[in-house]
Amino acid sequence: MTQAQLFITCLAENFLPAVLEGMVAILERLGVTLTFPPEQTCCGQPLYNSGFEAQTRPLARRWLEAFGRSDAPVVSPSGSCVDMVRHYPKLFPPGSPEHELAVDLAARTFEFSEFLVHRLGVVDVGGCFPHKVTYHASCHLLRGLGLRTEAKQLLGAVRGLELIPLHEEETCCGFGGIFSVVYPEVSEKMMAAKVQNIIASGAEYVVIGEAGCLMNIAGGLQRAGSSIRALHLIEVLAAQGGAA
């Protein structure tokens, strides 16, 4: 019996509850027994990316304590938060109990598509989504975790889905966490270029595996007056026909 712990992340919990519900539905459909450590809080990524390592450490310690009570792997719908967990060993001195636990959990914490393809060996999760779809590769998923093909493998197995190439698929959408706050003018121009490419693709939906990128691109599409909807990968995989 496969077991896993759910790491829900701040953005998904507050803004994308349907994504979390879809993640649970898919994993349970695949026979995974899930647990939810209620003590989990923010992984500390915003602080860490801002250079505040000392302030990140207590959050990292709390996260490690919450998920370290079980030997089960950890699954998350966010590549950026998983990437943060894989940076945890840098926050604690080698030889310390925190460092050992951080190394252990970094090795068994997975982004959702990574868990399906590489841990479960599953590509077809039984989804049906008869629409034209294009895919944006988020930076942390691609550059942080090295996951280039996994999401597209999963999309390719969805019945009725037509996957359309996106020009500059691997170019950043401009969100970048605090980047969009510190450099809003640059971020806006990057997002506008991404939106133009999405519109030019002719797709009905753009699929994204990262909450921050999803919210950024959805806002950009809305401001551009486009009818194209931005969806999380999990929403498409969980669909059983019709619109998500």
Secondary structure as UniProt FT lines:
FT   STRAND          2..6
FT   HELIX           10..15
FT   HELIX           17..29
FT   TURN            30..31
FT   STRAND          32..35
FT   TURN            38..39
FT   HELIX           45..49
FT   TURN            50..51
FT   HELIX           53..67
FT   TURN            68..69
FT   STRAND          74..76
FT   HELIX           79..85
FT   TURN            86..87
FT   HELIX           88..91
FT   TURN            94..95
FT   HELIX           97..107
FT   STRAND          109..111
FT   HELIX           112..114
FT   HELIX           115..120
FT   STRAND          132..136
FT   HELIX           140..144
FT   HELIX           150..156
FT   STRAND          162..164
FT   TURN            167..170
FT   TURN            176..178
FT   HELIX           179..182
FT   HELIX           184..201
FT   STRAND          205..208
FT   HELIX           211..223
FT   TURN            224..225
FT   STRAND          229..232
FT   HELIX           233..238
//
